[in-house]
């Protein structure tokens, strides 16, 4: 994140909400370890795909963004779905190893998913 700030590049935080993850609750808040600033951009989503019924695409168009670096939680759900959609929309993508997380599921360990 530091490199992006040094380059003057935008940082977009995308927060998921649903009936188990309610907007405004402590569980919904961004991690305190993140360097969150007022000038950062924020997108709220209710589906796995961060582009679906959000203003993410218009934010990227306004800033003439065509290259994205993705990181986040739930590697096999939200991260995976958003990457596939971004690729389909023509964005150039990068993801640093270890820049996502997840939990155990009945098929894979977190390490296997990531």
PyMOL commands that set and color helices and strands:
alter all, ss='L'
color gray80, all
select helices_A, chain A and resi 2-6+56-62+75-88+110-113
alter helices_A, ss='H'
color red, helices_A
select strands_A, chain A and resi 12-16+41-45+67-69+72-73+92-94+100-101
alter strands_A, ss='S'
color yellow, strands_A
deselect
rebuild
show_as cartoon
